[in-house]
Amino acid sequence: MSLQKEVKTFDEAELELLKDALKRTYKERFEMATRLYKIQQTMNKATILHKPLIKK
């Protein structure tokens, strides 16, 4: 029964997030999408540099 309760609460939480998203204005949605796009572009351009460990 615990698993069914958890699934139900996840479904309720997902619906709550969708309802909150619908309450936002188009400007807020656009700004959020722009912010996520900029983050995605930055992450795509990023390179990971590894410096070897220097033991003393």
Secondary structure in CASP SS format (residue, H / E / C, confidence):
PFRMAT SS
TARGET T0000
AUTHOR 0000-0000-0000
METHOD secondary structure of the structure
MODEL  1
M C 1.00
S H 1.00
L H 1.00
Q H 1.00
K H 1.00
E H 1.00
V H 1.00
K H 1.00
T H 1.00
F H 1.00
D H 1.00
E H 1.00
A H 1.00
E H 1.00
L H 1.00
E H 1.00
L H 1.00
L H 1.00
K H 1.00
D H 1.00
A H 1.00
L H 1.00
K H 1.00
R C 1.00
T C 1.00
Y H 1.00
K H 1.00
E H 1.00
R H 1.00
F H 1.00
E H 1.00
M H 1.00
A H 1.00
T H 1.00
R H 1.00
L H 1.00
Y H 1.00
K H 1.00
I H 1.00
Q H 1.00
Q H 1.00
T H 1.00
M H 1.00
N H 1.00
K H 1.00
A C 1.00
T C 1.00
I C 1.00
L C 1.00
H C 1.00
K C 1.00
P C 1.00
L C 1.00
I C 1.00
K C 1.00
K C 1.00
END
